[in-house]
Amino acid sequence: KHSQFIASLAKLFSYSNPLHMEMFPFVKQMENE
């Protein structure tokens, strides 16, 4: 699923750079709209 891809992508970002997790809620919000 598309949301599953976003989730795994966010997980990857969180490992490489914790700062990316700040953007994750914003991306998830866009997905829900």
C-alpha distances in whole Angstrom, upper triangle without the diagonal:
4,6,5,7,9,10,11,13,14,16,17,19,20,22,23,24,24,25,21,21,23,20,17,18,19,15,14,17,16,12,14,16
4,5,5,7,9,10,11,13,14,16,17,19,20,21,22,22,23,19,18,20,17,15,16,16,12,11,14,13,9,12,14
4,5,5,6,9,10,10,12,14,15,16,19,20,20,20,20,17,16,17,15,12,13,13,10,8,11,11,8,9,13
4,5,5,6,8,10,11,12,14,15,17,19,20,19,20,17,16,18,16,13,14,16,13,11,14,14,11,13,16
4,5,5,6,9,10,11,12,14,16,17,18,18,19,16,15,18,15,12,15,15,12,11,15,14,12,14,17
4,6,5,6,9,10,10,12,14,15,16,16,16,13,12,14,12,9,11,12,8,8,12,11,9,12,15
4,5,5,6,9,10,11,13,14,15,14,16,12,11,14,12,9,11,13,10,9,12,13,11,13,16
4,5,5,6,9,10,11,13,14,14,16,13,12,15,14,11,14,15,13,12,16,16,14,17,20
4,5,5,6,9,10,11,12,13,14,10,10,13,12,9,13,14,11,12,15,15,14,17,19
4,5,5,6,9,10,10,10,11,7,7,10,9,6,10,11,9,10,13,14,13,16,18
4,5,5,6,9,10,10,12,9,8,12,12,9,12,15,13,13,16,17,16,18,21
4,5,5,6,9,10,12,9,10,13,13,11,15,16,14,15,19,19,18,21,23
4,5,5,6,7,8,6,7,10,10,9,13,14,13,14,17,18,17,20,22
4,6,5,5,7,6,6,9,10,9,12,14,14,14,17,19,19,21,23
4,6,7,10,9,9,13,14,13,16,18,17,18,21,22,22,24,27
4,7,9,8,10,13,14,14,17,18,17,19,22,23,23,25,28
4,5,6,8,10,11,12,15,16,16,18,20,21,22,24,26
4,5,6,8,10,10,13,15,15,16,19,20,21,23,25
4,5,6,8,9,12,13,14,16,17,19,20,22,24
4,5,5,7,10,11,11,13,15,16,17,19,21
4,5,5,7,9,10,11,13,15,15,17,20
4,6,7,8,10,11,12,14,16,17,19
4,6,5,6,9,10,11,13,15,16
4,5,5,6,9,10,11,12,15
4,5,5,6,9,10,11,13
4,5,5,6,9,10,11
4,5,5,6,9,10
4,5,5,6,9
4,5,5,7
4,5,5
4,6
4
